[in-house]
């Protein structure tokens, strides 16, 4: 609690100025109506929820987040909007236990919002270890200290094998230089020192791939993809996203709306294939629908089942931030919004 109070004091100015990504678009597709119950699965500092509450005076928000700091913001919002906000602390996979506390069962929610990735308050606090540009301990746990079973990023770098590090950085970070980076991390571990701070990791990665022009071309730090990979691994993000979307289909009413905001291709692929119905045993198909084997035959009933989706898209093309929004908030430049309505 002492750390949380300090963190709250440290980031008050930043969060007060924080503007939620594509707020008007989220409000448009959520389309809040009288007495509806809306589930914000990634509450953060509450920017989207606040906009929704202001737009319709009778709507109620179920505010879920795995970060204890976000719970304190949700509690404050509940005081500001009495009897309209219910704060919950937990991951997407904890949703059944959380909603059982408020007697919400299947087909009981009107709209669900997911705003994936890290929140600004996590990036802005150096001690959380998410930011390349703020030196702090290599932590990256969205849950903070509340779950001792989740390793920190530093613990992953200290204990994983070279092959595991390569796979984490390659597949979760989509980093072309993953093999070099994994080798350098192992060399540092055994020849110099274990990496414990964000600055040490960022400097190491930058030195390893300094000859590659990726930083210049994409205007990103050379370690961006490595940091992304570790964060995804530490927080089990892709599995949580997949399960969260399955739960969304379970809890939404028929005609209920789903709005998602993703920030990189791995997140967006999971969302897109859920909405397309491109699933195999509750997991997204590794191949897009257009890649079909001519040797694979299904009868009509099975084909309809395979190709059907629970969702109908509310727009033709993916929604991206306006030029003005990107200029005012560079963190939203890679955001993609998808909205759909549950049809079965």
Number of C-alpha atoms within 10 A of each C-alpha: 8 7 11 14 11 10 19 18 10 14 15 12 10 13 19 10 8 16 17 21 23 21 15 13 17 23 16 12 19 22 13 22 15 10 13 16 21 28 25 22 24 26 29 29 25 22 16 22 27 18 15 24 19 11 14 15 14 15 18 23 25 22 26 26 23 22 23 20 23 27 22 18 19 28 16 15 21 17 12 12 16 11 11 18 25 17 22 24 21 19 21 25 17 15 19 14 10 19 16 10 9 10 8 14 13 14 15 17 22 21 26 25 22 22 23 18 17 17 20 17 21 23 17 19 19 21 20 22 29 28 23 21 14 17 19 19 20 28 25 28 25 26 19 18 14 12 10 9 7 16 16 24 26 21 16 17 22 18 13 14 14 18 11 14 23 21 18 22 25 20 13 22 24 17 21 14 17 22 16 13 26 26 17 16 24 21 14 15 15 10 9 10 13 19 22 19 20 28 18 18 23 21 13 19 24 18 14 18 18 12 9 12 11 14 16 10 8 9 9 11 15 25 24 17 21 25 25 22 22 26 25 20 22 19 19 12 20 15 15 15 19 19 16 19 22 16 16 25 24 16 23 24 19 18 16 22 28 29 21 22 25 21 18 15 15 15 19 19 16 22 19 16 19 22 23 18 19 21 21 10 6 13 15 19 16 12 11 14 13 6 7 10 7 6 5 6 10 9 7 9 8 11 11 11 10 14 12 14 18 15 22 17 17 15 11 7 9 13 15 19 19 11 10 8 16 17 12 10 15 9 13 20 16 14 22 21 22 25 24 20 23 21 15 12
